[in-house]
Amino acid sequence: MNMIEMVKQAHAMRKLQKEMEAKTVEVKSKDGLISVVARGDMSIKLLKIDPQAIDPAKADRLSQAILSTVNSALDEAKKAAAADMAKHAGSLSKFLGGQG
């Protein structure tokens, strides 16, 4: 692969990374009291907790609900990222030595 092709592929990879950072998914807990927005780069953008969910006597339940909702949001973000990666697989396979 020549230098121009390598630069093009590096640019394509940076563009894909930025797209992943910009893509978001939102997941709510079963009761709708917790909402998590995850980015395609597997970071959490937003965590909302309805005040009704905050009961000191049920702190363990709240912790479990937050953990479950965050994990679900990250799973959805992974799926969305995988779908985007599949779209770009042809051009990236050239960069990685495939025939794409």
N, C-alpha and C positions, 0 to 999 in steps of 0.2 A: 504494500500500500504506500502510495507516495505521500509527501508532506501535506499537500492540499487536501487529500482525502482524510487524513488524520485530523486536520484542523476542522473540517466539516463535521466529522463524527464527534469531536470534542464539543463543538458548538451544539450539535443535536443532543448530546448527553446533558449539557448544562440547561438547555431549554426544557428537556424532560424533567430534570430535577426541579426547576422552577414551577413547572406545571404541577408536580407532585405536592410541592409546598402550598400551592394555591388551592388545590382540590380539597374540599371538606365534605364530611358526612356528619349528620346529626342523629344521635340515638337517644331515646328516652327510656327511662325505667318503666317497668310494667305498670306501675301506678301513675306514671307521668310526673312524678315529683322531682325527678333528677333528669337533667339533660346534659349531654356531653357532645361537644363538637370536636372531632379529630381531623387532623390534616393527613394528606396522602404521604407525608414524610414520617408518619407515626408519632407526631407530637399532638398534644392536647391544646386546642385553641381556646376552648371555653368549657367551664363547668358551672352549671346553674343548679342550685338546690332551693326548692320551694320551702319557705319557712314552715309550712305544715309538716315537713319531713323531719324537722329538728325537734327531737324530744330526748332530753338527757337520759331518761329511763330506757330509751331504745337506741342508744349510741351504737351498739354492735350491729343492729339491724340496718341502721343508716350506713355504717361502714361497708357492710356486705353489698348493699344496694349500689353504693358508689362504685365499688370495685367491679361488680358485675356490669354496670352500665359503661364504665370506662373500657373494660375488656371487650364488650360488644362493639363499642365505637371503633376501637383499634382493629378489630376483626373486619368490620365494614370498610375501614380505610385501607386495609391490606388488600381486600378484594377489589376495591376501586383502583388501587395502584397497580395491581396485577393486570387488570383489564387494560389500563393505559400502557403498561409495559408491553403487553401482547401486541397492541397496535403499532408500537415502534420497534418490534422485534426484528423486522426485516432490515431496517437501516442499521440497527445496532449490531446485528450478526456479522455484517461486513467488517465492522470495527473490531469485533472479537475473533475474526479469522474465518467466519462462515461464508457461505456463498450468497445469503439473503437475497 
